[in-house]
């Protein structure tokens, strides 16, 4: 998987919710520019495209 901004390498990262640490999600972070792609962002993007 590659970064959509700089085509850098994305690494998988686990993000924890600030208020409820039992809630977490897997995200992709670019090692080059630090851009973060998480499942929610991806889902929103797909939803927007579908409308
Ligand atoms: Zn990047």
mmCIF file of the protein (N, C-alpha, C, O) and its ligand, coordinates in Angstrom:
data_MODEL
# 
_entry.id   MODEL 
# 
loop_
_entity.id 
_entity.type 
_entity.pdbx_number_of_molecules 
1 polymer     1 
2 non-polymer 1 
# 
_entity_poly.entity_id                      1 
_entity_poly.type                           'polypeptide(L)' 
_entity_poly.nstd_linkage                   no 
_entity_poly.nstd_monomer                   no 
_entity_poly.pdbx_seq_one_letter_code       
;(UNK)(UNK)(UNK)(UNK)(UNK)(UNK)(UNK)(UNK)(UNK)(UNK)(UNK)(UNK)(UNK)(UNK)(UNK)(UNK)
(UNK)(UNK)(UNK)(UNK)(UNK)(UNK)(UNK)(UNK)(UNK)(UNK)(UNK)(UNK)(UNK)(UNK)(UNK)(UNK)
(UNK)(UNK)(UNK)(UNK)(UNK)(UNK)(UNK)(UNK)(UNK)(UNK)(UNK)(UNK)(UNK)(UNK)(UNK)(UNK)
(UNK)(UNK)(UNK)
;
_entity_poly.pdbx_seq_one_letter_code_can   XXXXXXXXXXXXXXXXXXXXXXXXXXXXXXXXXXXXXXXXXXXXXXXXXXX 
_entity_poly.pdbx_strand_id                 A 
# 
loop_
_entity_poly_seq.entity_id 
_entity_poly_seq.num 
_entity_poly_seq.mon_id 
_entity_poly_seq.hetero 
1 1  UNK n 
1 2  UNK n 
1 3  UNK n 
1 4  UNK n 
1 5  UNK n 
1 6  UNK n 
1 7  UNK n 
1 8  UNK n 
1 9  UNK n 
1 10 UNK n 
1 11 UNK n 
1 12 UNK n 
1 13 UNK n 
1 14 UNK n 
1 15 UNK n 
1 16 UNK n 
1 17 UNK n 
1 18 UNK n 
1 19 UNK n 
1 20 UNK n 
1 21 UNK n 
1 22 UNK n 
1 23 UNK n 
1 24 UNK n 
1 25 UNK n 
1 26 UNK n 
1 27 UNK n 
1 28 UNK n 
1 29 UNK n 
1 30 UNK n 
1 31 UNK n 
1 32 UNK n 
1 33 UNK n 
1 34 UNK n 
1 35 UNK n 
1 36 UNK n 
1 37 UNK n 
1 38 UNK n 
1 39 UNK n 
1 40 UNK n 
1 41 UNK n 
1 42 UNK n 
1 43 UNK n 
1 44 UNK n 
1 45 UNK n 
1 46 UNK n 
1 47 UNK n 
1 48 UNK n 
1 49 UNK n 
1 50 UNK n 
1 51 UNK n 
# 
loop_
_struct_asym.id 
_struct_asym.entity_id 
A 1 
B 2 
# 
loop_
_chem_comp.id 
_chem_comp.type 
_chem_comp.mon_nstd_flag 
UNK 'L-peptide linking' . 
ZN  non-polymer         . 
# 
_pdbx_entity_nonpoly.entity_id   2 
_pdbx_entity_nonpoly.name        ? 
_pdbx_entity_nonpoly.comp_id     ZN 
# 
_pdbx_nonpoly_scheme.asym_id         B 
_pdbx_nonpoly_scheme.entity_id       2 
_pdbx_nonpoly_scheme.mon_id          ZN 
_pdbx_nonpoly_scheme.ndb_seq_num     1 
_pdbx_nonpoly_scheme.pdb_seq_num     101 
_pdbx_nonpoly_scheme.auth_seq_num    101 
_pdbx_nonpoly_scheme.pdb_mon_id      ZN 
_pdbx_nonpoly_scheme.auth_mon_id     ZN 
_pdbx_nonpoly_scheme.pdb_strand_id   A 
_pdbx_nonpoly_scheme.pdb_ins_code    . 
# 
loop_
_atom_site.group_PDB 
_atom_site.id 
_atom_site.type_symbol 
_atom_site.label_atom_id 
_atom_site.label_alt_id 
_atom_site.label_comp_id 
_atom_site.label_asym_id 
_atom_site.label_entity_id 
_atom_site.label_seq_id 
_atom_site.pdbx_PDB_ins_code 
_atom_site.Cartn_x 
_atom_site.Cartn_y 
_atom_site.Cartn_z 
_atom_site.occupancy 
_atom_site.B_iso_or_equiv 
_atom_site.pdbx_formal_charge 
_atom_site.auth_seq_id 
_atom_site.auth_comp_id 
_atom_site.auth_asym_id 
_atom_site.auth_atom_id 
_atom_site.pdbx_PDB_model_num 
ATOM   1   N  N  . UNK A 1 1  ? 0.839   -1.196 0.000  1.00 0.00 ? 1   UNK A N  1 
ATOM   2   C  CA . UNK A 1 1  ? 0.000   0.000  0.000  1.00 0.00 ? 1   UNK A CA 1 
ATOM   3   C  C  . UNK A 1 1  ? 0.880   1.254  0.000  1.00 0.00 ? 1   UNK A C  1 
ATOM   4   O  O  . UNK A 1 1  ? 1.881   1.323  0.713  1.00 0.00 ? 1   UNK A O  1 
ATOM   5   N  N  . UNK A 1 2  ? 0.494   2.229  -0.801 1.00 0.00 ? 2   UNK A N  1 
ATOM   6   C  CA . UNK A 1 2  ? 1.313   3.427  -0.965 1.00 0.00 ? 2   UNK A CA 1 
ATOM   7   C  C  . UNK A 1 2  ? 0.520   4.678  -0.592 1.00 0.00 ? 2   UNK A C  1 
ATOM   8   O  O  . UNK A 1 2  ? -0.705  4.713  -0.718 1.00 0.00 ? 2   UNK A O  1 
ATOM   9   N  N  . UNK A 1 3  ? 1.238   5.701  -0.133 1.00 0.00 ? 3   UNK A N  1 
ATOM   10  C  CA . UNK A 1 3  ? 0.618   6.964  0.243  1.00 0.00 ? 3   UNK A CA 1 
ATOM   11  C  C  . UNK A 1 3  ? 0.031   7.658  -0.981 1.00 0.00 ? 3   UNK A C  1 
ATOM   12  O  O  . UNK A 1 3  ? 0.640   7.700  -2.050 1.00 0.00 ? 3   UNK A O  1 
ATOM   13  N  N  . UNK A 1 4  ? -1.179  8.204  -0.791 1.00 0.00 ? 4   UNK A N  1 
ATOM   14  C  CA . UNK A 1 4  ? -1.824  8.869  -1.932 1.00 0.00 ? 4   UNK A CA 1 
ATOM   15  C  C  . UNK A 1 4  ? -1.205  10.237 -2.184 1.00 0.00 ? 4   UNK A C  1 
ATOM   16  O  O  . UNK A 1 4  ? -1.378  10.811 -3.259 1.00 0.00 ? 4   UNK A O  1 
ATOM   17  N  N  . UNK A 1 5  ? -0.475  10.768 -1.182 1.00 0.00 ? 5   UNK A N  1 
ATOM   18  C  CA . UNK A 1 5  ? 0.113   12.091 -1.350 1.00 0.00 ? 5   UNK A CA 1 
ATOM   19  C  C  . UNK A 1 5  ? 1.505   12.041 -1.952 1.00 0.00 ? 5   UNK A C  1 
ATOM   20  O  O  . UNK A 1 5  ? 1.800   12.743 -2.919 1.00 0.00 ? 5   UNK A O  1 
ATOM   21  N  N  . UNK A 1 6  ? 2.366   11.199 -1.367 1.00 0.00 ? 6   UNK A N  1 
ATOM   22  C  CA . UNK A 1 6  ? 3.767   11.214 -1.791 1.00 0.00 ? 6   UNK A CA 1 
ATOM   23  C  C  . UNK A 1 6  ? 4.237   9.869  -2.321 1.00 0.00 ? 6   UNK A C  1 
ATOM   24  O  O  . UNK A 1 6  ? 5.401   9.716  -2.693 1.00 0.00 ? 6   UNK A O  1 
ATOM   25  N  N  . UNK A 1 7  ? 3.328   8.886  -2.358 1.00 0.00 ? 7   UNK A N  1 
ATOM   26  C  CA . UNK A 1 7  ? 3.652   7.531  -2.833 1.00 0.00 ? 7   UNK A CA 1 
ATOM   27  C  C  . UNK A 1 7  ? 4.672   6.850  -1.936 1.00 0.00 ? 7   UNK A C  1 
ATOM   28  O  O  . UNK A 1 7  ? 5.335   5.895  -2.340 1.00 0.00 ? 7   UNK A O  1 
ATOM   29  N  N  . UNK A 1 8  ? 4.788   7.358  -0.705 1.00 0.00 ? 8   UNK A N  1 
ATOM   30  C  CA . UNK A 1 8  ? 5.714   6.741  0.238  1.00 0.00 ? 8   UNK A CA 1 
ATOM   31  C  C  . UNK A 1 8  ? 5.138   5.470  0.818  1.00 0.00 ? 8   UNK A C  1 
ATOM   32  O  O  . UNK A 1 8  ? 4.001   5.100  0.527  1.00 0.00 ? 8   UNK A O  1 
ATOM   33  N  N  . UNK A 1 9  ? 5.930   4.805  1.639  1.00 0.00 ? 9   UNK A N  1 
ATOM   34  C  CA . UNK A 1 9  ? 5.520   3.544  2.223  1.00 0.00 ? 9   UNK A CA 1 
ATOM   35  C  C  . UNK A 1 9  ? 4.553   3.758  3.379  1.00 0.00 ? 9   UNK A C  1 
ATOM   36  O  O  . UNK A 1 9  ? 4.792   4.590  4.256  1.00 0.00 ? 9   UNK A O  1 
ATOM   37  N  N  . UNK A 1 10 ? 3.459   3.000  3.374  1.00 0.00 ? 10  UNK A N  1 
ATOM   38  C  CA . UNK A 1 10 ? 2.499   3.069  4.473  1.00 0.00 ? 10  UNK A CA 1 
ATOM   39  C  C  . UNK A 1 10 ? 2.740   1.902  5.417  1.00 0.00 ? 10  UNK A C  1 
ATOM   40  O  O  . UNK A 1 10 ? 2.936   0.766  4.984  1.00 0.00 ? 10  UNK A O  1 
ATOM   41  N  N  . UNK A 1 11 ? 2.722   2.197  6.712  1.00 0.00 ? 11  UNK A N  1 
ATOM   42  C  CA . UNK A 1 11 ? 2.856   1.140  7.705  1.00 0.00 ? 11  UNK A CA 1 
ATOM   43  C  C  . UNK A 1 11 ? 1.575   1.056  8.513  1.00 0.00 ? 11  UNK A C  1 
ATOM   44  O  O  . UNK A 1 11 ? 0.919   2.066  8.769  1.00 0.00 ? 11  UNK A O  1 
ATOM   45  N  N  . UNK A 1 12 ? 1.227   -0.157 8.910  1.00 0.00 ? 12  UNK A N  1 
ATOM   46  C  CA . UNK A 1 12 ? 0.001   -0.351 9.666  1.00 0.00 ? 12  UNK A CA 1 
ATOM   47  C  C  . UNK A 1 12 ? 0.224   0.062  11.110 1.00 0.00 ? 12  UNK A C  1 
ATOM   48  O  O  . UNK A 1 12 ? 1.258   -0.230 11.710 1.00 0.00 ? 12  UNK A O  1 
ATOM   49  N  N  . UNK A 1 13 ? -0.774  0.749  11.652 1.00 0.00 ? 13  UNK A N  1 
ATOM   50  C  CA . UNK A 1 13 ? -0.649  1.285  12.995 1.00 0.00 ? 13  UNK A CA 1 
ATOM   51  C  C  . UNK A 1 13 ? -1.973  1.142  13.714 1.00 0.00 ? 13  UNK A C  1 
ATOM   52  O  O  . UNK A 1 13 ? -3.034  1.274  13.103 1.00 0.00 ? 13  UNK A O  1 
ATOM   53  N  N  . UNK A 1 14 ? -1.918  0.872  15.018 1.00 0.00 ? 14  UNK A N  1 
ATOM   54  C  CA . UNK A 1 14 ? -3.153  0.746  15.778 1.00 0.00 ? 14  UNK A CA 1 
ATOM   55  C  C  . UNK A 1 14 ? -3.402  2.042  16.525 1.00 0.00 ? 14  UNK A C  1 
ATOM   56  O  O  . UNK A 1 14 ? -2.562  2.496  17.302 1.00 0.00 ? 14  UNK A O  1 
ATOM   57  N  N  . UNK A 1 15 ? -4.564  2.635  16.282 1.00 0.00 ? 15  UNK A N  1 
ATOM   58  C  CA . UNK A 1 15 ? -4.909  3.905  16.919 1.00 0.00 ? 15  UNK A CA 1 
ATOM   59  C  C  . UNK A 1 15 ? -5.958  3.665  17.993 1.00 0.00 ? 15  UNK A C  1 
ATOM   60  O  O  . UNK A 1 15 ? -6.965  2.995  17.764 1.00 0.00 ? 15  UNK A O  1 
ATOM   61  N  N  . UNK A 1 16 ? -5.703  4.220  19.158 1.00 0.00 ? 16  UNK A N  1 
ATOM   62  C  CA . UNK A 1 16 ? -6.638  4.055  20.264 1.00 0.00 ? 16  UNK A CA 1 
ATOM   63  C  C  . UNK A 1 16 ? -7.450  5.313  20.474 1.00 0.00 ? 16  UNK A C  1 
ATOM   64  O  O  . UNK A 1 16 ? -6.950  6.433  20.369 1.00 0.00 ? 16  UNK A O  1 
ATOM   65  N  N  . UNK A 1 17 ? -8.717  5.095  20.774 1.00 0.00 ? 17  UNK A N  1 
ATOM   66  C  CA . UNK A 1 17 ? -9.597  6.219  21.042 1.00 0.00 ? 17  UNK A CA 1 
ATOM   67  C  C  . UNK A 1 17 ? -9.137  6.935  22.310 1.00 0.00 ? 17  UNK A C  1 
ATOM   68  O  O  . UNK A 1 17 ? -8.706  6.289  23.264 1.00 0.00 ? 17  UNK A O  1 
ATOM   69  N  N  . UNK A 1 18 ? -9.226  8.248  22.324 1.00 0.00 ? 18  UNK A N  1 
ATOM   70  C  CA . UNK A 1 18 ? -8.730  9.032  23.452 1.00 0.00 ? 18  UNK A CA 1 
ATOM   71  C  C  . UNK A 1 18 ? -9.566  8.834  24.713 1.00 0.00 ? 18  UNK A C  1 
ATOM   72  O  O  . UNK A 1 18 ? -9.046  8.958  25.822 1.00 0.00 ? 18  UNK A O  1 
ATOM   73  N  N  . UNK A 1 19 ? -10.817 8.537  24.563 1.00 0.00 ? 19  UNK A N  1 
ATOM   74  C  CA . UNK A 1 19 ? -11.712 8.464  25.721 1.00 0.00 ? 19  UNK A CA 1 
ATOM   75  C  C  . UNK A 1 19 ? -12.016 7.039  26.155 1.00 0.00 ? 19  UNK A C  1 
ATOM   76  O  O  . UNK A 1 19 ? -12.305 6.791  27.326 1.00 0.00 ? 19  UNK A O  1 
ATOM   77  N  N  . UNK A 1 20 ? -11.953 6.123  25.235 1.00 0.00 ? 20  UNK A N  1 
ATOM   78  C  CA . UNK A 1 20 ? -12.240 4.738  25.544 1.00 0.00 ? 20  UNK A CA 1 
ATOM   79  C  C  . UNK A 1 20 ? -11.145 3.882  24.921 1.00 0.00 ? 20  UNK A C  1 
ATOM   80  O  O  . UNK A 1 20 ? -11.153 3.608  23.721 1.00 0.00 ? 20  UNK A O  1 
ATOM   81  N  N  . UNK A 1 21 ? -10.213 3.472  25.757 1.00 0.00 ? 21  UNK A N  1 
ATOM   82  C  CA . UNK A 1 21 ? -9.049  2.771  25.232 1.00 0.00 ? 21  UNK A CA 1 
ATOM   83  C  C  . UNK A 1 21 ? -9.393  1.370  24.737 1.00 0.00 ? 21  UNK A C  1 
ATOM   84  O  O  . UNK A 1 21 ? -8.560  0.713  24.112 1.00 0.00 ? 21  UNK A O  1 
ATOM   85  N  N  . UNK A 1 22 ? -10.603 0.910  25.007 1.00 0.00 ? 22  UNK A N  1 
ATOM   86  C  CA . UNK A 1 22 ? -10.997 -0.396 24.485 1.00 0.00 ? 22  UNK A CA 1 
ATOM   87  C  C  . UNK A 1 22 ? -11.366 -0.285 23.013 1.00 0.00 ? 22  UNK A C  1 
ATOM   88  O  O  . UNK A 1 22 ? -11.459 -1.276 22.289 1.00 0.00 ? 22  UNK A O  1 
ATOM   89  N  N  . UNK A 1 23 ? -11.569 0.947  22.606 1.00 0.00 ? 23  UNK A N  1 
ATOM   90  C  CA . UNK A 1 23 ? -11.933 1.172  21.218 1.00 0.00 ? 23  UNK A CA 1 
ATOM   91  C  C  . UNK A 1 23 ? -10.672 1.523  20.445 1.00 0.00 ? 23  UNK A C  1 
ATOM   92  O  O  . UNK A 1 23 ? -9.969  2.477  20.777 1.00 0.00 ? 23  UNK A O  1 
ATOM   93  N  N  . UNK A 1 24 ? -10.403 0.761  19.439 1.00 0.00 ? 24  UNK A N  1 
ATOM   94  C  CA . UNK A 1 24 ? -9.226  1.064  18.638 1.00 0.00 ? 24  UNK A CA 1 
ATOM   95  C  C  . UNK A 1 24 ? -9.519  0.723  17.186 1.00 0.00 ? 24  UNK A C  1 
ATOM   96  O  O  . UNK A 1 24 ? -10.469 0.009  16.866 1.00 0.00 ? 24  UNK A O  1 
ATOM   97  N  N  . UNK A 1 25 ? -8.683  1.249  16.334 1.00 0.00 ? 25  UNK A N  1 
ATOM   98  C  CA . UNK A 1 25 ? -8.830  0.884  14.932 1.00 0.00 ? 25  UNK A CA 1 
ATOM   99  C  C  . UNK A 1 25 ? -7.470  0.815  14.274 1.00 0.00 ? 25  UNK A C  1 
ATOM   100 O  O  . UNK A 1 25 ? -6.510  1.442  14.719 1.00 0.00 ? 25  UNK A O  1 
ATOM   101 N  N  . UNK A 1 26 ? -7.409  0.059  13.229 1.00 0.00 ? 26  UNK A N  1 
ATOM   102 C  CA . UNK A 1 26 ? -6.170  -0.067 12.486 1.00 0.00 ? 26  UNK A CA 1 
ATOM   103 C  C  . UNK A 1 26 ? -6.107  1.014  11.421 1.00 0.00 ? 26  UNK A C  1 
ATOM   104 O  O  . UNK A 1 26 ? -7.088  1.289  10.731 1.00 0.00 ? 26  UNK A O  1 
ATOM   105 N  N  . UNK A 1 27 ? -4.971  1.600  11.307 1.00 0.00 ? 27  UNK A N  1 
ATOM   106 C  CA . UNK A 1 27 ? -4.805  2.675  10.333 1.00 0.00 ? 27  UNK A CA 1 
ATOM   107 C  C  . UNK A 1 27 ? -3.485  2.480  9.598  1.00 0.00 ? 27  UNK A C  1 
ATOM   108 O  O  . UNK A 1 27 ? -2.629  1.691  9.996  1.00 0.00 ? 27  UNK A O  1 
ATOM   109 N  N  . UNK A 1 28 ? -3.361  3.214  8.535  1.00 0.00 ? 28  UNK A N  1 
ATOM   110 C  CA . UNK A 1 28 ? -2.109  3.197  7.773  1.00 0.00 ? 28  UNK A CA 1 
ATOM   111 C  C  . UNK A 1 28 ? -1.464  4.566  7.894  1.00 0.00 ? 28  UNK A C  1 
ATOM   112 O  O  . UNK A 1 28 ? -2.114  5.589  7.678  1.00 0.00 ? 28  UNK A O  1 
ATOM   113 N  N  . UNK A 1 29 ? -0.178  4.580  8.242  1.00 0.00 ? 29  UNK A N  1 
ATOM   114 C  CA . UNK A 1 29 ? 0.538   5.846  8.357  1.00 0.00 ? 29  UNK A CA 1 
ATOM   115 C  C  . UNK A 1 29 ? 1.715   5.853  7.397  1.00 0.00 ? 29  UNK A C  1 
ATOM   116 O  O  . UNK A 1 29 ? 2.450   4.873  7.275  1.00 0.00 ? 29  UNK A O  1 
ATOM   117 N  N  . UNK A 1 30 ? 1.874   6.973  6.726  1.00 0.00 ? 30  UNK A N  1 
ATOM   118 C  CA . UNK A 1 30 ? 2.974   7.123  5.777  1.00 0.00 ? 30  UNK A CA 1 
ATOM   119 C  C  . UNK A 1 30 ? 4.255   7.447  6.542  1.00 0.00 ? 30  UNK A C  1 
ATOM   120 O  O  . UNK A 1 30 ? 4.280   8.375  7.351  1.00 0.00 ? 30  UNK A O  1 
ATOM   121 N  N  . UNK A 1 31 ? 5.316   6.682  6.288  1.00 0.00 ? 31  UNK A N  1 
ATOM   122 C  CA . UNK A 1 31 ? 6.572   6.915  6.989  1.00 0.00 ? 31  UNK A CA 1 
ATOM   123 C  C  . UNK A 1 31 ? 7.286   8.149  6.434  1.00 0.00 ? 31  UNK A C  1 
ATOM   124 O  O  . UNK A 1 31 ? 8.183   8.690  7.081  1.00 0.00 ? 31  UNK A O  1 
ATOM   125 N  N  . UNK A 1 32 ? 6.895   8.587  5.255  1.00 0.00 ? 32  UNK A N  1 
ATOM   126 C  CA . UNK A 1 32 ? 7.570   9.718  4.613  1.00 0.00 ? 32  UNK A CA 1 
ATOM   127 C  C  . UNK A 1 32 ? 6.960   11.054 5.020  1.00 0.00 ? 32  UNK A C  1 
ATOM   128 O  O  . UNK A 1 32 ? 7.680   11.957 5.447  1.00 0.00 ? 32  UNK A O  1 
ATOM   129 N  N  . UNK A 1 33 ? 5.625   11.193 4.893  1.00 0.00 ? 33  UNK A N  1 
ATOM   130 C  CA . UNK A 1 33 ? 5.014   12.494 5.160  1.00 0.00 ? 33  UNK A CA 1 
ATOM   131 C  C  . UNK A 1 33 ? 4.113   12.471 6.384  1.00 0.00 ? 33  UNK A C  1 
ATOM   132 O  O  . UNK A 1 33 ? 3.630   13.523 6.804  1.00 0.00 ? 33  UNK A O  1 
ATOM   133 N  N  . UNK A 1 34 ? 3.870   11.295 6.971  1.00 0.00 ? 34  UNK A N  1 
ATOM   134 C  CA . UNK A 1 34 ? 3.087   11.223 8.196  1.00 0.00 ? 34  UNK A CA 1 
ATOM   135 C  C  . UNK A 1 34 ? 1.587   11.250 7.979  1.00 0.00 ? 34  UNK A C  1 
ATOM   136 O  O  . UNK A 1 34 ? 0.827   11.325 8.945  1.00 0.00 ? 34  UNK A O  1 
ATOM   137 N  N  . UNK A 1 35 ? 1.153   11.192 6.753  1.00 0.00 ? 35  UNK A N  1 
ATOM   138 C  CA . UNK A 1 35 ? -0.277  11.171 6.461  1.00 0.00 ? 35  UNK A CA 1 
ATOM   139 C  C  . UNK A 1 35 ? -0.886  9.882  7.006  1.00 0.00 ? 35  UNK A C  1 
ATOM   140 O  O  . UNK A 1 35 ? -0.294  8.808  6.905  1.00 0.00 ? 35  UNK A O  1 
ATOM   141 N  N  . UNK A 1 36 ? -2.077  10.010 7.583  1.00 0.00 ? 36  UNK A N  1 
ATOM   142 C  CA . UNK A 1 36 ? -2.728  8.841  8.184  1.00 0.00 ? 36  UNK A CA 1 
ATOM   143 C  C  . UNK A 1 36 ? -4.011  8.504  7.443  1.00 0.00 ? 36  UNK A C  1 
ATOM   144 O  O  . UNK A 1 36 ? -4.857  9.362  7.189  1.00 0.00 ? 36  UNK A O  1 
ATOM   145 N  N  . UNK A 1 37 ? -4.125  7.242  7.111  1.00 0.00 ? 37  UNK A N  1 
ATOM   146 C  CA . UNK A 1 37 ? -5.359  6.731  6.517  1.00 0.00 ? 37  UNK A CA 1 
ATOM   147 C  C  . UNK A 1 37 ? -5.945  5.727  7.494  1.00 0.00 ? 37  UNK A C  1 
ATOM   148 O  O  . UNK A 1 37 ? -5.310  4.711  7.777  1.00 0.00 ? 37  UNK A O  1 
ATOM   149 N  N  . UNK A 1 38 ? -7.116  5.976  8.007  1.00 0.00 ? 38  UNK A N  1 
ATOM   150 C  CA . UNK A 1 38 ? -7.730  4.965  8.854  1.00 0.00 ? 38  UNK A CA 1 
ATOM   151 C  C  . UNK A 1 38 ? -9.000  4.448  8.204  1.00 0.00 ? 38  UNK A C  1 
ATOM   152 O  O  . UNK A 1 38 ? -9.468  4.971  7.193  1.00 0.00 ? 38  UNK A O  1 
ATOM   153 N  N  . UNK A 1 39 ? -9.542  3.407  8.813  1.00 0.00 ? 39  UNK A N  1 
ATOM   154 C  CA . UNK A 1 39 ? -10.693 2.733  8.215  1.00 0.00 ? 39  UNK A CA 1 
ATOM   155 C  C  . UNK A 1 39 ? -11.881 3.679  8.088  1.00 0.00 ? 39  UNK A C  1 
ATOM   156 O  O  . UNK A 1 39 ? -12.640 3.614  7.122  1.00 0.00 ? 39  UNK A O  1 
ATOM   157 N  N  . UNK A 1 40 ? -12.033 4.558  9.078  1.00 0.00 ? 40  UNK A N  1 
ATOM   158 C  CA . UNK A 1 40 ? -13.161 5.494  9.052  1.00 0.00 ? 40  UNK A CA 1 
ATOM   159 C  C  . UNK A 1 40 ? -13.019 6.483  7.900  1.00 0.00 ? 40  UNK A C  1 
ATOM   160 O  O  . UNK A 1 40 ? -13.984 6.787  7.199  1.00 0.00 ? 40  UNK A O  1 
ATOM   161 N  N  . UNK A 1 41 ? -11.801 6.976  7.721  1.00 0.00 ? 41  UNK A N  1 
ATOM   162 C  CA . UNK A 1 41 ? -11.556 7.905  6.623  1.00 0.00 ? 41  UNK A CA 1 
ATOM   163 C  C  . UNK A 1 41 ? -11.835 7.220  5.294  1.00 0.00 ? 41  UNK A C  1 
ATOM   164 O  O  . UNK A 1 41 ? -12.468 7.788  4.403  1.00 0.00 ? 41  UNK A O  1 
ATOM   165 N  N  . UNK A 1 42 ? -11.352 5.989  5.179  1.00 0.00 ? 42  UNK A N  1 
ATOM   166 C  CA . UNK A 1 42 ? -11.572 5.243  3.945  1.00 0.00 ? 42  UNK A CA 1 
ATOM   167 C  C  . UNK A 1 42 ? -13.058 5.021  3.710  1.00 0.00 ? 42  UNK A C  1 
ATOM   168 O  O  . UNK A 1 42 ? -13.542 5.136  2.584  1.00 0.00 ? 42  UNK A O  1 
ATOM   169 N  N  . UNK A 1 43 ? -13.786 4.699  4.792  1.00 0.00 ? 43  UNK A N  1 
ATOM   170 C  CA . UNK A 1 43 ? -15.207 4.425  4.674  1.00 0.00 ? 43  UNK A CA 1 
ATOM   171 C  C  . UNK A 1 43 ? -15.946 5.696  4.247  1.00 0.00 ? 43  UNK A C  1 
ATOM   172 O  O  . UNK A 1 43 ? -16.825 5.650  3.386  1.00 0.00 ? 43  UNK A O  1 
ATOM   173 N  N  . UNK A 1 44 ? -15.585 6.822  4.852  1.00 0.00 ? 44  UNK A N  1 
ATOM   174 C  CA . UNK A 1 44 ? -16.222 8.093  4.492  1.00 0.00 ? 44  UNK A CA 1 
ATOM   175 C  C  . UNK A 1 44 ? -15.964 8.428  3.030  1.00 0.00 ? 44  UNK A C  1 
ATOM   176 O  O  . UNK A 1 44 ? -16.844 8.916  2.320  1.00 0.00 ? 44  UNK A O  1 
ATOM   177 N  N  . UNK A 1 45 ? -14.755 8.158  2.603  1.00 0.00 ? 45  UNK A N  1 
ATOM   178 C  CA . UNK A 1 45 ? -14.414 8.493  1.231  1.00 0.00 ? 45  UNK A CA 1 
ATOM   179 C  C  . UNK A 1 45 ? -15.232 7.642  0.251  1.00 0.00 ? 45  UNK A C  1 
ATOM   180 O  O  . UNK A 1 45 ? -15.709 8.133  -0.772 1.00 0.00 ? 45  UNK A O  1 
ATOM   181 N  N  . UNK A 1 46 ? -15.380 6.372  0.583  1.00 0.00 ? 46  UNK A N  1 
ATOM   182 C  CA . UNK A 1 46 ? -16.166 5.476  -0.270 1.00 0.00 ? 46  UNK A CA 1 
ATOM   183 C  C  . UNK A 1 46 ? -17.620 5.913  -0.271 1.00 0.00 ? 46  UNK A C  1 
ATOM   184 O  O  . UNK A 1 46 ? -18.269 5.925  -1.317 1.00 0.00 ? 46  UNK A O  1 
ATOM   185 N  N  . UNK A 1 47 ? -18.138 6.275  0.910  1.00 0.00 ? 47  UNK A N  1 
ATOM   186 C  CA . UNK A 1 47 ? -19.537 6.685  1.027  1.00 0.00 ? 47  UNK A CA 1 
ATOM   187 C  C  . UNK A 1 47 ? -19.795 7.939  0.203  1.00 0.00 ? 47  UNK A C  1 
ATOM   188 O  O  . UNK A 1 47 ? -20.828 8.066  -0.454 1.00 0.00 ? 47  UNK A O  1 
ATOM   189 N  N  . UNK A 1 48 ? -18.837 8.864  0.250  1.00 0.00 ? 48  UNK A N  1 
ATOM   190 C  CA . UNK A 1 48 ? -19.008 10.118 -0.477 1.00 0.00 ? 48  UNK A CA 1 
ATOM   191 C  C  . UNK A 1 48 ? -19.011 9.858  -1.994 1.00 0.00 ? 48  UNK A C  1 
ATOM   192 O  O  . UNK A 1 48 ? -19.753 10.473 -2.760 1.00 0.00 ? 48  UNK A O  1 
ATOM   193 N  N  . UNK A 1 49 ? -18.143 8.915  -2.381 1.00 0.00 ? 49  UNK A N  1 
ATOM   194 C  CA . UNK A 1 49 ? -18.034 8.622  -3.794 1.00 0.00 ? 49  UNK A CA 1 
ATOM   195 C  C  . UNK A 1 49 ? -19.309 7.959  -4.318 1.00 0.00 ? 49  UNK A C  1 
ATOM   196 O  O  . UNK A 1 49 ? -19.674 8.113  -5.483 1.00 0.00 ? 49  UNK A O  1 
ATOM   197 N  N  . UNK A 1 50 ? -19.978 7.218  -3.430 1.00 0.00 ? 50  UNK A N  1 
ATOM   198 C  CA . UNK A 1 50 ? -21.161 6.458  -3.836 1.00 0.00 ? 50  UNK A CA 1 
ATOM   199 C  C  . UNK A 1 50 ? -22.384 7.348  -4.049 1.00 0.00 ? 50  UNK A C  1 
ATOM   200 O  O  . UNK A 1 50 ? -23.318 6.970  -4.756 1.00 0.00 ? 50  UNK A O  1 
ATOM   201 N  N  . UNK A 1 51 ? -22.374 8.526  -3.436 1.00 0.00 ? 51  UNK A N  1 
ATOM   202 C  CA . UNK A 1 51 ? -23.557 9.390  -3.520 1.00 0.00 ? 51  UNK A CA 1 
ATOM   203 C  C  . UNK A 1 51 ? -23.620 10.171 -4.832 1.00 0.00 ? 51  UNK A C  1 
ATOM   204 O  O  . UNK A 1 51 ? -24.557 10.939 -5.049 1.00 0.00 ? 51  UNK A O  1 
HETATM 205 ZN ZN . ZN  B 2 .  ? 3.126   10.269 2.259  1.00 0.00 ? 101 ZN  A ZN 1 
# 
